[in-house]
Amino acid sequence: MYNNYLYLLRGISELRSKLLNSEVIDIFTQEKDKLFLRIPTINYPDFALILSNNAQQPYFSFKNEIKKAKKNTRDFFTEYLPSRLADISIASNDRIIELTLNRAKIYFMIRGARSNVVLIAGTEFHSFKKIDTQEVIEIKSEIINTEFLNPSVSLVRIKNDIGSLSLDEIISKYRFINFLLNKIEVKSGDDWRSKLLKMIDDISSKEIAVTIPYETGEFDFIPSTLVSSNLKQKQYFYDDYFSALNKFLISKTLITRDLTTKKELEKYLRKEIDKIFNKLNDLKARLEIGSRENEYSYLANLLLININKIRKGHDSITVRDELSKQDVTITIDKSLSPNQNVDKLFEKAKSEKINYQKSSFLYSDLELKYKKLSGLLGRLTALEDHNEILLLKKELGIKSNMELKTEEPGINFRRFLVDKKYH
């Protein structure tokens, strides 16, 4: 709502009291979509008016101190500077701000992606953004046919129209009225005129509330009279337009960034938790099978006892277990010697013991990691403080681009195939 026509009236009124008859000595850009008008004041020699043409967030504001960079800057409208700022006015029914200089007029046109700053001096036309010939013609025609008013005059005219015109006529004439009607929820039979006039007075003179519902990131810039007692939102109150605007812009930038970071961290944590969960399931299945160390040791010893019975070219041998009085068939590798087949079974027993112990250790270790990451995910959901979000990000060892500083967390483990069976 900070760009609502009525709030622009308030902002322009504040600028007029601060800047009228000051001298504009420099106009330049050094940030994308922003034009800086350096207007020294008694207390702030580097004071600058800022006209931001950002497609999603056009606005006008100021900073008490803006240092012009030595590199990557571009000057604009130099042939008309320095020049006294004689007047600041606004289109009678549009978001076009007019800055009247001695030898030219600058127009800040607030219209989303088509926001722009142009300078007109007689037949001369200059644009901050690159535009085609047809758009130049259209802007010139629009400016010529637009009435520009002192903000206080515009406000009086709006109030008079509300007092005399029908609701349909007002909505047709003032595009911003529908937004106000939604805010005050005018119902059939209501005294809409008095409600609308009160809303306009609140916008013009009451404290401005900047509300920040942290969970949704839906910011608002409204009269303090419209603030609800919603405990899930942060609320800040300001007497002037630009203090409120600066809080709004800074908070939106920081919190939007924090919300983005939280979403990325949540995505990362869920991905890691899923990976560990799958590994735990694999390991659990492995551990439930149990260790085959004794089985392989038994077969190795049995084969060793009967090593002289192994026949070349056979892939199995059946021998008698004298203790159990049972015949046991043992798979052997016909390409290996009898001793090598015995050694192979003893090696399987040893590997099985090591692998089972490793699987048991990995399961315990991954279970701890799973619990830790699940806890961090729950903690992340409740985080609101910017520094705490950064600390969590650091704790996870994640760079700003969400890449890991070191190897991906989690322990890698080999999977063994024994007798063509998964282990």
N, C-alpha and C positions, 0 to 999 in steps of 0.2 A: 504493500500500500504506500510505501515511501515515494513511489512515482505517480501516485494519484494526483490529478490536477490540483486538488485543493491543498495537498501538502506541498506541491511545487510553489503555490502562491505563498505559503508560509516561508519556505526556504528562500525565495526571491526577496521577500520583505526583509528577512534577516541579512541577506547579502547587501541590499541597498543601504542599510544603515551602517554597514561595515566598509563598503568599497566605493560608493558613489564619489566621483570627482578625484579618485585615485588615478595613478598613471600606470597603464599597461606598458611595460618596457620590453617584454620578451614573450614569445609564444613558441612552444617547442613540444616535441614528443620524445620520450625515451623509454616508454613502456607501451606494449601493444594496446592499441585502441584508445589510448589516453592522450589528451591534449592538455598541456599545462600553460596557464597564463600567469606569468610572474608579475605581481602587483605589489611592490614594496609598500609597507605601512611603517608608521613611526616605530612600532615595537618589533616588527618582523620584516627585515629587509629582504628576506627570501620567501615571503608569503606567495602562495600560488593558488589560483582557482583551478580546479580539476574538472574537466569535461570528459567523462568516460563513455565511450561508444561501444562498450561490450554488448554483444548481441543478447545475452541472457540477463544482463544486469547493467543497463545504462543508468548513469546518475551524474549529478554535479555536486561537488563538495569542495573543500579547500584544506590545505595544510599550512601551518604557520612557517614551516621551513622545508623547502624543496631545493636541493642542490642539483644544478644542471651538470650532468655527466660530461666528461671530456670526450668520450667516444660514444658511438651508437646513438647519437641524437640527431634530430632533424628540425630545422627551424621552419616556421610557417608565417605567412603574412608580414614578412619583415619590412616591406616597402611602406606599410601603414603604421609602423611603430617607431618611437614611442607615441602613445596617444592617450588622452584622458578618457576615462570611463564615465561618460556623461549620464547614462541611464541604463537601467535593467528592467525589462518589461516582459510580458508573456502574451502569447496569442490569446484572443478572446475566448476561444473554445478549442484549444489544441495544446499539446505539450511541446511548444516551440518557444524557447527562451531567446530574447533579443538583447544583445549587448551593444549599446550605442557608443561608438568611439567618435573622435573628432572627424575623422576622414572616411569612416567605413562603419558597417554594422556586421556583427557576428551573430549567427543563428545556430543555436544548439537544438537539433531536432531529435526528440526522444521518441523513437518508434521501433523498438526491438532490434532485429537484425539490420534494419535500414537506418539506424541511428547514425547521425553524421553532424559535423560542424562545417558550416560554409561561411564565407565572407563575401559581402556584396558592397561594392563601392561604385555607385553610378552604374555604368555598363560592365564593370569588371566583376568577375565571378571566380572565386577560388574555393576548392573543396579539400577538406582534410582527408577524406577517403576518395579513392579513385572511382569515378562514376562516368557513365556514358553521356553523350550529347543530349539524348532524349530526356534523361533524368535531370540534367542541368536545366533544360527548358521547363520541365514540370515544376522543379523547385522554385525557379524564378517566378513563374506564374502564381504559384501558391503563396509565396511571400508577398508579392504585389497585392494580392487579393485578400490578405489577412490583416485584421485589425489587431494591433498590439496595445496592451493596456498596462497601466500601473496595477500591481496585484491587488491593492486595496480597492481600486475601481472595479476590477473584475469580480471581486468577492461581493461587493454591493450589488452589482448587476445580477449575479446569480441568485442572491437572496430575494431581490425584487421580482425576478422571474418566477421563483418558487411561490411567492405570494400571489401572483396574478395568473399564471398559466396553468393549464390542466396537467395532470400527471403524464399523459401521453405526449403532450407538447414538450414538457421538460425533458423526458427521456429521449425524445427525438433530437432536441437541441444540445443536450449535454450528455455525452457518451459515458462519462464517469458516474452518472447518477445511479445506473443499475447496480453498480458495485455497492454503493451506499445503501440502497434499498435492501440488498441482500444482508447487509450487516445489521440493519435495524429491524428486519423481518416485518415489513409492513403488511398487515392483513386487511381483508375486506372490512370496511367500516371504520378503520383506524383514522385518526387525525394525522395523515401522512405529512402534511405541510409542517406542523410543529415538530414532528419527529425528525424530519429531514433538516429543518433549520437548526435544531439542537445538535444534530450530528455534525453539521457544517461548523457551528460555533465551537464544538469540542475539538474538531480537527484544527481550527484556526488558533485556538488559545489555550486549550488544556494541555496538561502534561502528556508527553508521548511515551507510550509503553512499547518496549521491545520485548516480545515474548518468545521464548525458545523451548518448545517441547522437545526434550533431548531425544526421546526414543524414536520420534518420527522425523525429526529434522525439519519440521514445518514451522518456519519463522513467521512472525507477524509484526507489523509496525502500525499501531493503532492508537486512538485516544485512550488515555488511562481509564476513562469511563466505561470502556468496553471490555476491560480485563476481567476474566473469570477467576474464581478461586481454585483453579486447577493446580494441585500440588505437584503434578508431574512436569510442570514447565517452569523454567527460570524466567524471572520478570525484572526488567530494569526500567527506570522512569527518568525522563529528561524534560527540562524546560524549553530547550531549543531544538530545532529541526536537525542541525548538523551534528550535534553531540549524539542524538539518537541514531542518525544515519550512520555515523562512524561505528557506533557500537553494533548496529545491525550488520554492516558489511564485514567487520572484523569477525564477529561471532559466527556469521554464516560461513565465512571462509574456513575458520578453524574447525567448527563443528562438522561442516560438510566433509572436510578432510578426515576428521576423526571417525565419522560414520563410515567413510570409504575404507579407512584403515581397519576398522572393526570388522567390516564385511570380508575384507581380504584375510584377516587373521582367522576369522571364523571358518572361511573356506579352507584355509591351510590346516587348521586344527582338525576339522572334520575329515579331511583327506587323510591326514596322518593317523587319526583314530581308526578309520576304516581299514587302512593298511595293516595296522597293528592287530586289529580284531581278526582279520583274515589269517595273519601269521599265527595268532594264538590258536585259532581253530585247527590249523595244520599241525601245530605242535601238540595240541591236545590229542588229536587223532593218533599221532605218532606215539605219544606216551601211553595212551590207552592200550595199544598193541603190546606194549611191554618190551623189555630188552630180550634179544635172542642170543645174548652172549653165551649162556649156558648151553643152548641148543647147538651152537656152532662148536663150542669147546667139546661137547659130548661127541659130535660127529667127527671132529678132528682126532680125538683120542681113539675112537673106535676104528677110524681109518688107519691110524698109526699102528694099532695092534695088528691089523690085517693088511699091512702095506705090501706083503709078499703076494697077496692074492690079486692085486690090481693087474689087469691085463691091458696091454697096449691096444689102443684103438677103440676101447669101450668108453661110453659116456656115463656109465653108472656101474655101481657094484653093490651086490647084496651080501651082507655079512651077518653073522650071528652075534647078538648081544647076550653073553653068557649070564649076566646078572638078571636080566628080565626074561631070558629064554625066548627072545623074539628076534625075527629077522628084520634087519634095517637096510633099506636101500639108500645109498648115498650118491648124489650127483657129483660127477667128476669131470674135469676138463681133459678130453682125450689128447689134446695137444701138449699137455704138461706131463712131466715125469711123476711117478708115484710120490716122491718126496715133495715136489712142488705142489701137488694137490693137497697134501697134508698141511704144508705151510700156508697154503691159501685159506684153508678152513680156520687155522689158528689166527691168521691175520683178520679174517672176517669177525671172529670172536672179539679180538682186540678192538677193531674199528667200531663194532657194535657197542661195546662198552663205552668207548669215547663219545660216540655219536649220541647215545642215550643220555649220558651225563651232560653233554652240551645242550641237548634238547631240553632237558630239565632245567638247566641254568637259564637258557634263553627264555623259557616259558615264564619263570619267576621274574626275570628282568623286564620282559615285555609287558607282563601284567602290571608291574610298577609304573612303567611308562604310560600304559593305557589309563591307569587311575589318575596319574599326574595330568595328562593332557585333557582328560574328561573334566578334571577339576578346574583347569585353566579355561576351558570352554565355558563352564558355568560362571567363573569369575569374570570372563570377558563380557558376558551379557549384562552384568550389573555395572560395568565401568562407565563412568561419565567424565572423569577428570582427564584432561589431555596428557598430562605428565604420566599418569598411571598407565594409560594406553601405550605410551612410548616405552615405559619400563617393561611392560609385558612383551612388547615387540622385541626389545633387547634381550629379555630373558629367553625368548625362543630362538635367539640368534639369527634374526631375519633382517636383511638389508631393506632399504627403502623401496626397492623394486620387488620385495617379497621373495627374493632369492635367498637361499641359505648361505651363510658365511662359510660353512664347512660342509662335510658330507651330510647327506640326508640323514636325519635321525632314525634310529631303529637299527637293529643288529642284523646283518646278513648271515644266513647260515646255509650250508650245503644240504642237498637232499641226496640220500644214498639209495641205490638200487641193489638189493641183495636177493639173489635167485629170482630176479625179475619182479620183486615185490617192493612196494614203496615203503621207505623208512624215513 
